[in-house]
Amino acid sequence: MAAGASDAEARIVLARRFSAQARGERITKLDVSDGRSLSMRLFLDGRKATLTGTHWSDEEIRSGVASALEQARFTGIDAFAGPPDPCTLPDLDLDLYDIAIEKRNDEARLEDVRCVERSIRAADPRIDNSNGSNYQDACVTMALANSRGALGSYRGTQVGISASPVASEGAYKRTAHYGSASRFLSRLDAPGEIAREAVRRTVVFCGASKPPTQSTAIVFDREVAAALLADLFAACNAANVAVGNSWLVGRIGERIGSELLDIVDDGTIPGALGSSPFDAEGVPSQRTTVFERGVLRSFLFDTYYARRLGARSTGNATGGGIGPNTFFLAPGKRTLDELIAATTRGILVLETIGFATEHASGLYSRGARGIAIRDGELAESIEEFTIAAPFPQILAGIDAVANDLIFDGSMTSPSFRVAEMQVSGSSSAP
């Protein structure tokens, strides 16, 4: 401010990270780092400049600020640019830090990833290789201040383990992926459990065939459902709405999905990976209802696009755009097994492939693998098919939601069923 800025914002992130990959008993990748980063946004009467760095001194900061402000004089004026309106940052205890991760010794971390590798090979004789099992954790501190009175900081941890086994089926190789993530070591799935589930998802496709083209019910496994929600989030992102790159433009208050469609973005869930007291701009985190019983209630905003669209920030700034806190579909009451048992004919989709969502039109299309459902029971495994439908049809067609929601990411969902979708497979019946 002393250098002439009309407003300023600074954010510092300190992070200690550990990641390792193993194949067999051999550690093939290892990365241990202590990092720090500084990012600043400087405003000069509607003009904006940014400053970033990883190493700094007081003199380097002063010099960088002076240079950035000089550059700002040559940028265009944007009436919507600037920090959030003055507010007091909340002093929330969201249970985000696990001292056990900070204190963990490196050998225990490496043993976890080796254990996954041993377990996937012991689980099934068809598993003869691996794309690599991974362990990663991080201890992060974030502090933020701006010229409008915001000042706050918080700490958080995260830990994750994943496996990607490879099974041999004659000349063919089968592979799948499964992992677990949490803010707390004690809440993470055990390495052996992760390995067994990864193997199950791999060998189930041994002998898979291509299904006939048809229209049928689709049950989205919770991990695939979360990926579908990521596409939906893009349509709810105010940055896309502002430029017309969203099929939801102009539809606030309109019923779009079934009455089972309750979607929320929440940054205040204790212990969730997507939670934080405030976002990257210093806007307090909140719970935002996006869909309520199928009715679109809100888009998701940072400060800039909230001003541009005449709304209020929902606390979704990431420092580089608009992102989710914990964006999720509310769970139902039935288990996935019960949902399958209630499906006369359909497909349980366990994996989708490719990127083919038209965000402006809302057309969803993905390559997929899964298991056929007949008379409420899982039948043969199937692959090399495509599922497709317009997003409004998918959301309106949700007729059952399972209870298997886990807050293991910023985008998460329970399994759910869509009454009918188009499946493109073989041209004739098997």
Helices and strands as residue ranges (DSSP letters): E 7-23, E 26-44, E 47-53, H 58-72, H 99-103, H 106-123, E 127-130, E 133-146, E 151-163, E 165-169, E 172-175, E 178-182, G 185-187, H 191-203, E 214-220, H 222-236, H 238-242, E 263-266, E 287-292, E 295-296, H 303-308, E 327-329, H 336-341, E 345-353, E 357-358, E 363-374, E 377-390, H 391-396, E 398-401, E 411-412, E 416-424
